[in-house]
Amino acid sequence: MAKTSVIARSKKKPKYSTREVRRCFRCGRKRGFMRDFNLCRICFRELAQKGEIPGIKKSSW
């Protein structure tokens, strides 16, 4: 879980567009971020397992 000050800093508009930091909206994690869902890989996996992300299901073969 990221500190609230770090999350607040990432929400501010950066001086340069390349400095933009994308964070998971649930936990604030910046590494392993999926842009399509605005989630980190850990939160994505948790929500997908519960079936809370429409159109996503666990694959098995």
ChimeraX attribute file (.defattr): number of C-alpha atoms within 10 A of each C-alpha:
attribute: neighborCount
match mode: 1-to-1
recipient: residues
	/A:1	8
	/A:2	12
	/A:3	10
	/A:4	10
	/A:5	8
	/A:6	10
	/A:7	20
	/A:8	10
	/A:9	11
	/A:10	17
	/A:11	12
	/A:12	10
	/A:13	11
	/A:14	12
	/A:15	8
	/A:16	7
	/A:17	8
	/A:18	7
	/A:19	10
	/A:20	13
	/A:21	15
	/A:22	19
	/A:23	22
	/A:24	23
	/A:25	14
	/A:26	12
	/A:27	15
	/A:28	20
	/A:29	20
	/A:30	17
	/A:31	12
	/A:32	12
	/A:33	19
	/A:34	15
	/A:35	11
	/A:36	6
	/A:37	12
	/A:38	15
	/A:39	23
	/A:40	22
	/A:41	15
	/A:42	14
	/A:43	17
	/A:44	19
	/A:45	14
	/A:46	12
	/A:47	14
	/A:48	16
	/A:49	13
	/A:50	10
	/A:51	13
	/A:52	12
	/A:53	14
	/A:54	8
	/A:55	7
	/A:56	12
	/A:57	12
	/A:58	9
	/A:59	5
	/A:60	4
	/A:61	2
